[in-house]
């Protein structure tokens, strides 16, 4: 994972004397106190994070959390009060204006919530706007713009005006404009927030598809949790100008850093987010598979002692072998079989750990016993009982899971 | 007592007189320098319009009006100028037209850049605002006297007075138009690496153009309204019959002068307004 963008201790204080605000922060005052005392607004404080090359990094938070301010400091549309931003090791915050303009033209593009298209230009002219700014010749920039429009499926609308297009189409033009630059970094400021849910979903899919084709680094601002979970490789949660937590979607889900983060995820349907391994518990009796005789009897003994109906058979390497029941063990003994193999219940398919919960509903329902979960080497991770499954739907994932150790 | 207000306690009248006299005595060359381009432009346009045979003028007018607006405006324009011709006021109308065009040209050359500067600098806008207020609200008669003292009687002085009076709208509306360009569009231009001048010319100016054209229209109308006043200081044009008619109580003469001014104003108004309507609005309406 190469670090593409590194942000170090970024601050933004709005008002007539930001330096004073910085001092007050050092003294330990919080946002409200500083505002009361000086009328200064702390937009962003102590923001530090790294964005890896090729990932979609989502910055999430409610309105006023500072996320729009933060992203604008990355291309210095807003000048930071303190702190540094590095792109490929180069310090953006210290760049001269000339270098900054050059960087904006070649390395960083932006897509805006309000689309921000030029109303007096056609779709093609809009898409080639960035290239026009860079001084490219008409033919070359129109060619590249057409390519970008093609990528977003708007080639036939090249000569239309923005007002003639729907919201979703206008944002596609905005996206094409950004893509035409062929930038390393794509900054997307709530790019899909102004679209209706269906179109929004489509645009998210399109972004993911475009990412598959050319792995750009995308920094995406959103206030929508589902959006973040859907497209984010990693998420940074912001509140009151601070970055509260950074992690992958399920890292944050499982270990929310504080009440604020937790409350965000309250409404989330766990089955869309979690996989089998997050819910699997080693709650059932496991039986060591022995070559040789006596195994069914011993197994039955164990089952009776633990008062269990089913046993999960694993080998010496803890690989899952199958499920036995008291009945199947008895039947095996009656048939004079002496290996556990004979008692294994037929048609038992363990569930791979990464399977999303949504997909195992039918399986959980079908088996009379808790569903075994295995990792990619067929290692036994635990089981999911009907009860556990229902509990997860109701209350979210419990604190400790098989997948976390 | 000072507070009985019988006599002036502040000799501002004297100070103004002294001030203007001082200007006249010491800055004649500078004022002549200002006069020169106006004179040349005015004489050039006036000369041209006087020479052009009326029929050619009418045809050109029709074409211009038709292309800018529609054929109805074209017909209206032609009929107006025909009437003016039949009233025997063709020469005067051409002179007035020349005055208006000259005034508007200088208003645009000076006013639009000032408006752009005002849009970009809050401080400049604050400084210029009271100045514009003064220029617009001061009765034209008041600065006719200094204008005559500085530029001598004649049509040129009339045009200069007109310029002073009619410039504020175009400065104001250029300022307004540029400031009103959507912030997010300007921000986007910044984000894609545009320099300040690129933003001005590629984004702000084109988008402010409808508002600027509205300013142009206003300036043009104010110029026409100065026509009669300009006649007071010896300017030619349609102000002359009005003025003469007023002086000698020839109501009819003043009447046809006034009518011609009104009709000329309407034609110019229609044409310049049509020029101000942006392309995509026209497209929408079609």
Interface residues (C-beta under 8 A of the other chain):
Chain A: X75 X77 X101 X102 X103 X104 X105 X106 X108 X109 X110 X112 X114 X116 X117 X118 X119 X120 X129 X130 X132 X133 X134 X161 X163 X177 X181 X187
Chain B: X182 X184 X185 X187 X188 X189 X190 X191 X192 X193 X194 X195 X198 X202 X203 X206 X207 X278 X279 X280 X283 X284
